Amino acid sequence: MSVPMLNRMHMNGYDVLSVNNGPWRVCTKGDRLGSFASKEEAMAFAASLPGYRARVNKQANQ
């Protein structure tokens, strides 16, 4: 049994990752935005997106 290989980077608040030399993916915590054949394509896509910051749930008047 082999151990999965994870390559992961961050750009503009997005995760750019590849598992077991598969396609490169651009993701947020709960959403995959795109899948690319090369790391360069994925990084260019992430660079073209507006900066991402996870929303904080603020519950007022509790």
N, CA, C and O atoms as CSV, one atom per row, in Angstrom:
chain,resi,resn,atom,element,x,y,z
A,1,MET,N,N,0.847,-1.176,0.000
A,1,MET,CA,C,0.000,0.000,0.000
A,1,MET,C,C,0.895,1.241,0.000
A,1,MET,O,O,1.840,1.332,0.783
A,2,SER,N,N,0.594,2.178,-0.869
A,2,SER,CA,C,1.415,3.382,-0.953
A,2,SER,C,C,0.772,4.537,-0.202
A,2,SER,O,O,-0.438,4.557,0.028
A,3,VAL,N,N,1.595,5.479,0.168
A,3,VAL,CA,C,1.133,6.653,0.888
A,3,VAL,C,C,0.817,7.748,-0.137
A,3,VAL,O,O,1.636,8.002,-1.021
A,4,PRO,N,N,-0.338,8.400,-0.045
A,4,PRO,CA,C,-0.672,9.467,-0.985
A,4,PRO,C,C,0.325,10.620,-0.895
A,4,PRO,O,O,0.772,10.977,0.195
A,5,MET,N,N,0.668,11.194,-2.038
A,5,MET,CA,C,1.590,12.326,-2.109
A,5,MET,C,C,0.779,13.588,-2.344
A,5,MET,O,O,0.001,13.654,-3.296
A,6,LEU,N,N,0.946,14.591,-1.492
A,6,LEU,CA,C,0.195,15.835,-1.590
A,6,LEU,C,C,1.155,16.981,-1.849
A,6,LEU,O,O,2.098,17.188,-1.085
A,7,ASN,N,N,0.923,17.730,-2.923
A,7,ASN,CA,C,1.644,18.971,-3.208
A,7,ASN,C,C,0.643,20.099,-3.026
A,7,ASN,O,O,-0.398,20.126,-3.683
A,8,ARG,N,N,0.962,21.040,-2.122
A,8,ARG,CA,C,-0.012,22.076,-1.792
A,8,ARG,C,C,0.678,23.424,-1.640
A,8,ARG,O,O,1.734,23.529,-1.016
A,9,MET,N,N,0.065,24.454,-2.221
A,9,MET,CA,C,0.554,25.831,-2.116
A,9,MET,C,C,-0.639,26.754,-1.896
A,9,MET,O,O,-1.789,26.340,-2.042
A,10,HIS,N,N,-0.366,27.980,-1.550
A,10,HIS,CA,C,-1.413,28.981,-1.374
A,10,HIS,C,C,-1.096,30.189,-2.250
A,10,HIS,O,O,0.058,30.603,-2.363
A,11,MET,N,N,-2.133,30.746,-2.866
A,11,MET,CA,C,-1.979,31.988,-3.627
A,11,MET,C,C,-3.268,32.777,-3.521
A,11,MET,O,O,-4.344,32.250,-3.801
A,12,ASN,N,N,-3.170,34.034,-3.119
A,12,ASN,CA,C,-4.328,34.930,-2.981
A,12,ASN,C,C,-5.399,34.360,-2.063
A,12,ASN,O,O,-6.571,34.707,-2.210
A,13,GLY,N,N,-5.039,33.508,-1.134
A,13,GLY,CA,C,-6.011,32.918,-0.221
A,13,GLY,C,C,-6.615,31.621,-0.721
A,13,GLY,O,O,-7.449,31.035,-0.030
A,14,TYR,N,N,-6.222,31.150,-1.899
A,14,TYR,CA,C,-6.735,29.907,-2.474
A,14,TYR,C,C,-5.707,28.797,-2.291
A,14,TYR,O,O,-4.505,29.058,-2.265
A,15,ASP,N,N,-6.176,27.569,-2.164
A,15,ASP,CA,C,-5.297,26.407,-2.123
A,15,ASP,C,C,-5.077,25.929,-3.553
A,15,ASP,O,O,-6.026,25.777,-4.323
A,16,VAL,N,N,-3.816,25.694,-3.896
A,16,VAL,CA,C,-3.450,25.114,-5.194
A,16,VAL,C,C,-2.798,23.788,-4.851
A,16,VAL,O,O,-1.734,23.763,-4.232
A,17,LEU,N,N,-3.430,22.671,-5.252
A,17,LEU,CA,C,-2.928,21.378,-4.801
A,17,LEU,C,C,-3.033,20.300,-5.868
A,17,LEU,O,O,-3.808,20.393,-6.820
A,18,SER,N,N,-2.215,19.274,-5.661
A,18,SER,CA,C,-2.216,18.099,-6.524
A,18,SER,C,C,-1.995,16.884,-5.635
A,18,SER,O,O,-1.165,16.915,-4.727
A,19,VAL,N,N,-2.742,15.814,-5.897
A,19,VAL,CA,C,-2.610,14.583,-5.130
A,19,VAL,C,C,-2.148,13.477,-6.073
A,19,VAL,O,O,-2.747,13.253,-7.125
A,20,ASN,N,N,-1.079,12.788,-5.686
A,20,ASN,CA,C,-0.529,11.673,-6.465
A,20,ASN,C,C,-0.253,12.040,-7.926
A,20,ASN,O,O,-0.573,11.277,-8.837
A,21,ASN,N,N,0.341,13.209,-8.136
A,21,ASN,CA,C,0.704,13.683,-9.481
A,21,ASN,C,C,-0.499,13.763,-10.411
A,21,ASN,O,O,-0.348,13.657,-11.629
A,22,GLY,N,N,-1.677,13.947,-9.856
A,22,GLY,CA,C,-2.891,14.107,-10.655
A,22,GLY,C,C,-3.035,15.548,-11.101
A,22,GLY,O,O,-2.075,16.316,-11.035
A,23,PRO,N,N,-4.222,15.926,-11.554
A,23,PRO,CA,C,-4.423,17.301,-12.007
A,23,PRO,C,C,-4.272,18.293,-10.852
A,23,PRO,O,O,-4.548,17.969,-9.697
A,24,TRP,N,N,-3.834,19.491,-11.184
A,24,TRP,CA,C,-3.717,20.563,-10.200
A,24,TRP,C,C,-5.085,21.195,-10.022
A,24,TRP,O,O,-5.789,21.444,-11.001
A,25,ARG,N,N,-5.468,21.460,-8.762
A,25,ARG,CA,C,-6.784,22.014,-8.463
A,25,ARG,C,C,-6.637,23.318,-7.693
A,25,ARG,O,O,-5.736,23.474,-6.869
A,26,VAL,N,N,-7.533,24.243,-7.977
A,26,VAL,CA,C,-7.615,25.503,-7.235
A,26,VAL,C,C,-8.891,25.428,-6.418
A,26,VAL,O,O,-9.978,25.256,-6.968
A,27,CYS,N,N,-8.758,25.557,-5.088
A,27,CYS,CA,C,-9.889,25.336,-4.185
A,27,CYS,C,C,-9.943,26.386,-3.085
A,27,CYS,O,O,-8.954,27.051,-2.775
A,28,THR,N,N,-11.140,26.512,-2.505
A,28,THR,CA,C,-11.314,27.173,-1.223
A,28,THR,C,C,-11.604,26.050,-0.237
A,28,THR,O,O,-11.527,24.877,-0.603
A,29,LYS,N,N,-11.929,26.380,0.979
A,29,LYS,CA,C,-12.180,25.328,1.959
A,29,LYS,C,C,-13.326,24.404,1.553
A,29,LYS,O,O,-13.254,23.196,1.783
A,30,GLY,N,N,-14.379,24.954,0.954
A,30,GLY,CA,C,-15.531,24.125,0.635
A,30,GLY,C,C,-15.892,24.046,-0.839
A,30,GLY,O,O,-16.965,23.551,-1.182
A,31,ASP,N,N,-15.002,24.531,-1.732
A,31,ASP,CA,C,-15.384,24.607,-3.134
A,31,ASP,C,C,-14.165,24.417,-4.037
A,31,ASP,O,O,-13.111,25.002,-3.785
A,32,ARG,N,N,-14.299,23.610,-5.080
A,32,ARG,CA,C,-13.241,23.473,-6.075
A,32,ARG,C,C,-13.581,24.395,-7.228
A,32,ARG,O,O,-14.662,24.295,-7.809
A,33,LEU,N,N,-12.662,25.296,-7.566
A,33,LEU,CA,C,-12.919,26.306,-8.584
A,33,LEU,C,C,-12.434,25.897,-9.968
A,33,LEU,O,O,-12.991,26.342,-10.972
A,34,GLY,N,N,-11.411,25.059,-10.036
A,34,GLY,CA,C,-10.899,24.655,-11.340
A,34,GLY,C,C,-9.899,23.535,-11.221
A,34,GLY,O,O,-9.329,23.302,-10.156
A,35,SER,N,N,-9.687,22.831,-12.341
A,35,SER,CA,C,-8.753,21.719,-12.404
A,35,SER,C,C,-7.895,21.920,-13.651
A,35,SER,O,O,-8.421,22.219,-14.722
A,36,PHE,N,N,-6.568,21.756,-13.517
A,36,PHE,CA,C,-5.640,22.094,-14.586
A,36,PHE,C,C,-4.582,21.008,-14.758
A,36,PHE,O,O,-4.269,20.275,-13.820
A,37,ALA,N,N,-4.037,20.917,-15.968
A,37,ALA,CA,C,-3.033,19.903,-16.277
A,37,ALA,C,C,-1.663,20.248,-15.694
A,37,ALA,O,O,-0.886,19.345,-15.383
A,38,SER,N,N,-1.354,21.529,-15.542
A,38,SER,CA,C,-0.029,21.904,-15.045
A,38,SER,C,C,-0.136,22.846,-13.851
A,38,SER,O,O,-1.143,23.528,-13.660
A,39,LYS,N,N,0.917,22.864,-13.065
A,39,LYS,CA,C,0.988,23.746,-11.908
A,39,LYS,C,C,0.960,25.206,-12.343
A,39,LYS,O,O,0.340,26.040,-11.684
A,40,GLU,N,N,1.625,25.517,-13.444
A,40,GLU,CA,C,1.691,26.892,-13.934
A,40,GLU,C,C,0.302,27.417,-14.310
A,40,GLU,O,O,-0.027,28.568,-14.019
A,41,GLU,N,N,-0.511,26.577,-14.955
A,41,GLU,CA,C,-1.875,26.984,-15.313
A,41,GLU,C,C,-2.707,27.242,-14.061
A,41,GLU,O,O,-3.450,28.222,-13.998
A,42,ALA,N,N,-2.585,26.372,-13.074
A,42,ALA,CA,C,-3.347,26.524,-11.831
A,42,ALA,C,C,-2.919,27.782,-11.082
A,42,ALA,O,O,-3.765,28.505,-10.556
A,43,MET,N,N,-1.621,28.049,-11.028
A,43,MET,CA,C,-1.130,29.241,-10.345
A,43,MET,C,C,-1.573,30.514,-11.074
A,43,MET,O,O,-1.918,31.506,-10.431
A,44,ALA,N,N,-1.564,30.491,-12.394
A,44,ALA,CA,C,-2.018,31.651,-13.169
A,44,ALA,C,C,-3.505,31.913,-12.923
A,44,ALA,O,O,-3.920,33.064,-12.791
A,45,PHE,N,N,-4.302,30.850,-12.863
A,45,PHE,CA,C,-5.727,31.002,-12.588
A,45,PHE,C,C,-5.945,31.584,-11.191
A,45,PHE,O,O,-6.742,32.507,-11.022
A,46,ALA,N,N,-5.241,31.051,-10.194
A,46,ALA,CA,C,-5.386,31.550,-8.821
A,46,ALA,C,C,-4.939,33.007,-8.727
A,46,ALA,O,O,-5.528,33.788,-7.979
A,47,ALA,N,N,-3.905,33.377,-9.477
A,47,ALA,CA,C,-3.417,34.757,-9.455
A,47,ALA,C,C,-4.421,35.712,-10.095
A,47,ALA,O,O,-4.476,36.887,-9.733
A,48,SER,N,N,-5.212,35.215,-11.040
A,48,SER,CA,C,-6.171,36.079,-11.724
A,48,SER,C,C,-7.447,36.307,-10.922
A,48,SER,O,O,-8.221,37.210,-11.239
A,49,LEU,N,N,-7.675,35.495,-9.882
A,49,LEU,CA,C,-8.876,35.633,-9.057
A,49,LEU,C,C,-8.698,36.746,-8.030
A,49,LEU,O,O,-7.572,37.040,-7.630
A,50,PRO,N,N,-9.795,37.368,-7.598
A,50,PRO,CA,C,-9.674,38.355,-6.513
A,50,PRO,C,C,-9.259,37.659,-5.224
A,50,PRO,O,O,-9.543,36.476,-5.037
A,51,GLY,N,N,-8.598,38.378,-4.345
A,51,GLY,CA,C,-8.155,37.801,-3.082
A,51,GLY,C,C,-9.303,37.175,-2.314
A,51,GLY,O,O,-10.388,37.751,-2.239
A,52,TYR,N,N,-9.078,36.008,-1.745
A,52,TYR,CA,C,-10.124,35.280,-1.017
A,52,TYR,C,C,-9.842,35.323,0.470
A,52,TYR,O,O,-8.717,35.091,0.912
A,53,ARG,N,N,-10.878,35.622,1.235
A,53,ARG,CA,C,-10.808,35.550,2.693
A,53,ARG,C,C,-12.078,34.876,3.159
A,53,ARG,O,O,-13.175,35.294,2.789
A,54,ALA,N,N,-11.948,33.845,3.962
A,54,ALA,CA,C,-13.120,33.114,4.450
A,54,ALA,C,C,-14.020,34.058,5.237
A,54,ALA,O,O,-13.545,34.894,6.006
A,55,ARG,N,N,-15.303,33.914,5.036
A,55,ARG,CA,C,-16.260,34.745,5.760
A,55,ARG,C,C,-16.388,34.277,7.193
A,55,ARG,O,O,-16.331,33.084,7.492
A,56,VAL,N,N,-16.560,35.236,8.056
A,56,VAL,CA,C,-16.762,34.944,9.471
A,56,VAL,C,C,-18.235,35.170,9.785
A,56,VAL,O,O,-18.779,36.244,9.528
A,57,ASN,N,N,-18.864,34.156,10.338
A,57,ASN,CA,C,-20.287,34.299,10.697
A,57,ASN,C,C,-20.412,35.159,11.940
A,57,ASN,O,O,-20.008,34.760,13.032
A,58,LYS,N,N,-20.970,36.332,11.761
A,58,LYS,CA,C,-21.213,37.224,12.899
A,58,LYS,C,C,-22.702,37.189,13.192
A,58,LYS,O,O,-23.520,37.622,12.380
A,59,GLN,N,N,-23.033,36.683,14.333
A,59,GLN,CA,C,-24.439,36.602,14.721
A,59,GLN,C,C,-24.725,37.712,15.725
A,59,GLN,O,O,-24.234,37.687,16.853
A,60,ALA,N,N,-25.528,38.686,15.299
A,60,ALA,CA,C,-25.831,39.835,16.147
A,60,ALA,C,C,-27.092,39.583,16.961
A,60,ALA,O,O,-27.957,38.798,16.573
A,61,ASN,N,N,-27.175,40.257,18.081
A,61,ASN,CA,C,-28.377,40.222,18.943
A,61,ASN,C,C,-28.734,38.832,19.433
A,61,ASN,O,O,-29.877,38.397,19.294
A,62,GLN,N,N,-27.798,38.156,19.986
A,62,GLN,CA,C,-28.126,36.838,20.545
A,62,GLN,C,C,-28.248,36.899,22.021
A,62,GLN,O,O,-28.520,35.883,22.661
